[in-house]
Amino acid sequence: MLKKFSILIAHYNNFEYFKDCYQSIITQTYQNFEVVLVDDCSSDHSYEKIKELTKSDSRFRLFQNDENKGVGFTKRKCVELSQGDICGFVDPDDAIKNTALEISVKNHTENNVVTYSQFYLCDSNLQPLQLFQHSRAVKNRKKNFFNIFLEANHFFTFKRLAYEKTLGIDSSLTSAVDQDLYLKLYETGNFTFIKEPLYYYRLHEKGVSQESSKKEKLNNNWQQVILNTAKRRNIKSVYGKKLNEIENLPLFLKTKQNNLFTKIKRKFL
């Protein structure tokens, strides 16, 4: 029996870019999917435009928040409204390869809970510039794995049963939402790396991760995600230093894990 795939989209004011996302979805080689799109109360009429664009395809299930709630709340709602056996988020300004669902589903076995792939960094027209250089297979079941170099990233898909074993997406987060989810799922079972680019990540001035005004908030959220992860795993110190004494955990971990020895260790593990 074919597994149903839920493509999850948290949307806000992104109709023009969404048209590329939409085309990449409807041309998938694996067609047993639904799309759950939750609009976070867009202010530019893009939600109405998406409704018009997708109205003839019952696989597209659209919802809208009553008021702007933020990305954490919206992504959590996406999962809660979905019905598939396997789920994967696609940002509305990005796109996926036409075989992305098929390859991901094939790589979901009884022995894993997640698949993730290589991905392209693209220009504003979604033309590939380069592969994201840090994507790689991670060692499973390592207590001190924090995904600090974003090794596990797009195209990230997960079994619903694994998600239900976690606390779910933190609805209070306004950034670092995906990283929080990845680390929670890491604690439930094995990750499988697909050494093939399945995702097109658009770099543009309106992108959340590119807005300099939000970088400080992103770092603060990432700090909290790491602290929460450490608490779940009963980790009180790293590299001989107590967590509550480290002002900038992401930077501290990057520095400690980026010396020659750890670079070699990452390469072969």
C-alpha positions in Angstrom: 0.0 0.0 0.0 1.4 3.4 -1.0 2.2 5.7 2.0 0.4 9.0 2.0 2.7 12.0 2.1 1.8 15.3 3.7 3.5 18.3 2.2 3.3 21.0 4.9 3.5 24.7 4.0 3.5 27.6 6.5 2.6 30.6 4.3 2.7 34.4 4.7 2.6 37.0 1.9 4.4 34.8 -0.6 2.1 34.2 -3.6 4.6 35.2 -6.4 7.2 32.8 -5.1 4.6 30.2 -4.2 3.8 29.7 -7.9 7.2 28.0 -8.4 6.6 25.9 -5.3 3.2 24.9 -6.6 4.5 23.8 -10.0 7.2 21.7 -8.3 4.5 19.9 -6.2 2.0 19.1 -8.9 4.7 17.6 -11.2 5.9 15.1 -8.6 6.5 11.5 -9.8 4.9 10.3 -6.5 1.3 11.4 -6.5 -0.2 10.0 -3.3 0.1 13.3 -1.4 -1.8 16.0 0.2 -0.8 19.6 0.7 -1.7 21.3 4.0 -1.1 25.0 3.7 -1.7 27.2 6.7 -1.7 30.9 6.0 -0.6 33.1 8.8 -3.2 35.9 8.1 -1.5 37.3 5.0 -1.9 41.0 4.4 -1.4 41.1 0.6 -4.4 39.0 -0.6 -2.0 36.2 -1.5 -4.1 33.6 0.4 -7.1 34.4 -1.8 -4.8 34.0 -4.9 -3.6 30.6 -3.7 -7.1 29.5 -3.1 -7.9 30.4 -6.7 -4.8 28.7 -8.0 -5.4 25.4 -6.2 -9.2 25.3 -6.3 -9.4 22.4 -8.8 -7.1 20.1 -6.9 -8.7 18.5 -3.8 -5.3 17.4 -2.5 -4.6 21.0 -1.5 -6.2 21.7 1.9 -6.0 25.4 2.8 -6.4 27.0 6.2 -5.9 30.4 7.7 -5.1 31.7 11.2 -7.6 34.1 12.6 -4.7 36.5 13.3 -0.9 36.6 12.7 0.5 33.9 15.1 4.1 33.4 13.9 5.9 30.6 12.2 6.1 28.2 15.2 2.3 28.3 15.8 1.6 27.9 12.1 4.0 25.0 11.5 2.6 23.2 14.5 -0.9 23.7 13.1 0.3 22.3 9.7 1.3 19.0 11.3 -1.9 18.8 13.5 -4.1 19.2 10.4 -2.2 16.7 8.2 -3.3 13.1 7.6 -0.2 11.5 5.9 2.0 8.7 7.2 5.1 10.8 6.2 5.4 14.6 6.5 7.8 17.2 5.1 7.9 21.0 5.2 8.4 23.0 2.0 8.7 26.8 2.4 6.4 28.7 0.1 9.3 30.5 -1.6 11.2 27.3 -2.2 10.7 24.2 -4.4 11.4 20.5 -4.6 12.8 18.2 -7.3 10.1 16.3 -9.2 11.3 13.0 -7.6 11.6 14.4 -4.1 8.6 12.6 -2.6 9.3 9.3 -4.5 12.9 9.2 -3.3 12.1 10.2 0.2 9.3 7.6 0.6 11.6 4.8 -0.8 14.2 5.7 1.8 11.7 5.5 4.7 12.2 2.0 6.1 11.2 0.3 9.4 14.6 1.3 10.8 14.5 5.0 10.5 12.2 7.9 11.4 13.6 10.7 9.2 15.1 11.2 5.8 16.9 14.3 4.7 18.9 15.2 1.5 21.4 17.5 -0.1 19.9 20.8 -1.3 20.7 23.6 -3.7 21.2 27.2 -2.7 19.5 29.2 -5.4 19.3 32.8 -6.6 16.0 34.8 -6.4 14.9 33.2 -9.7 15.4 29.7 -8.2 18.4 29.0 -10.4 20.9 26.8 -8.5 24.1 28.5 -7.4 25.7 25.7 -5.4 25.1 22.7 -3.2 24.8 23.5 0.5 28.2 22.4 1.7 27.4 21.1 5.1 24.9 18.4 4.2 26.1 15.0 5.2 25.2 11.8 7.0 25.1 12.3 10.8 25.9 9.7 13.4 22.7 8.4 15.0 22.0 8.3 18.7 24.8 10.7 19.8 23.8 12.5 23.0 25.8 15.6 22.2 24.5 16.0 18.6 23.0 19.5 18.2 23.1 19.8 14.4 25.2 22.9 14.9 26.4 23.0 11.3 22.9 22.2 9.9 24.1 18.9 8.5 20.5 17.6 8.7 18.4 20.0 6.7 16.2 20.2 3.6 14.5 18.1 2.2 13.6 16.8 5.7 10.8 14.3 6.0 9.6 12.4 9.1 7.2 9.7 10.1 4.1 10.9 11.8 4.4 8.1 14.5 7.9 9.5 15.4 6.5 13.1 15.7 3.8 11.9 18.0 6.5 10.7 20.4 7.8 14.2 20.8 6.4 17.4 22.4 5.8 18.6 18.9 6.8 21.9 17.3 7.3 24.7 19.8 4.5 27.2 18.9 6.3 30.0 20.8 9.3 30.0 18.5 9.5 32.7 15.8 12.7 31.2 14.3 14.9 28.1 14.6 11.6 26.2 14.5 13.0 23.5 12.1 16.1 23.0 14.1 14.0 22.4 17.3 11.9 19.8 15.4 15.0 18.1 14.0 16.6 17.7 17.4 13.4 16.4 18.9 13.0 13.8 16.2 16.7 12.8 16.4 15.9 11.5 19.9 13.2 9.1 18.6 15.2 7.1 16.1 17.6 6.9 13.2 18.1 9.5 10.5 18.8 8.5 6.8 20.8 10.8 4.6 20.0 11.0 0.8 23.1 12.0 -1.1 21.1 13.8 -3.8 19.8 17.3 -3.9 16.0 17.2 -3.6 15.3 20.8 -2.5 15.8 24.3 -4.0 16.3 26.9 -1.3 15.7 30.4 -2.6 18.0 33.2 -1.4 16.3 36.6 -1.6 16.1 39.8 0.4 12.8 39.0 1.9 13.8 35.6 3.2 13.6 35.2 6.9 17.1 33.8 7.3 18.5 36.7 5.1 17.0 39.6 7.0 19.7 41.1 9.2 17.1 42.6 11.6 16.0 39.1 12.5 19.5 37.5 13.0 19.7 38.4 16.7 16.3 36.9 17.3 17.3 33.8 15.4 20.4 33.4 17.5 18.4 33.9 20.7 15.9 31.3 19.6 18.6 28.9 18.6 20.2 29.4 22.0 17.0 28.4 23.7 16.5 25.4 21.4 19.9 24.0 22.4 19.2 24.6 26.1 15.9 22.8 25.8 17.6 19.9 23.9 20.2 19.6 26.6 17.6 19.6 29.3 15.7 16.8 27.6 18.9 14.8 27.3 20.1 15.6 30.8 23.2 17.4 29.6 24.5 20.0 32.1 27.9 20.8 30.5 29.7 20.7 27.2 33.5 20.8 26.6 34.0 21.1 30.4 31.8 24.2 30.7 28.4 24.5 32.4 25.7 25.3 29.9 24.2 28.1 32.1 27.6 29.9 32.0 27.8 30.0 28.2 26.4 33.3 26.8 26.3 32.3 23.1 25.9 28.5 22.8 25.6 28.3 19.0 28.9 30.2 18.6 30.6 28.3 21.4 29.7 24.9 19.9 30.7 26.0 16.4 34.1 27.1 17.7 34.7 24.0 19.6 33.6 21.7 16.8 35.4 23.5 14.0 39.1 22.7 14.9 41.2 20.4 12.8 40.5 17.3 14.9 36.8 17.7 14.9 36.7 18.6 11.2 38.5 15.3 10.5 36.2 13.5 12.9 33.1 14.9 11.3 34.3 13.8 7.9 34.8 10.2 8.8 31.8 9.8 11.2 
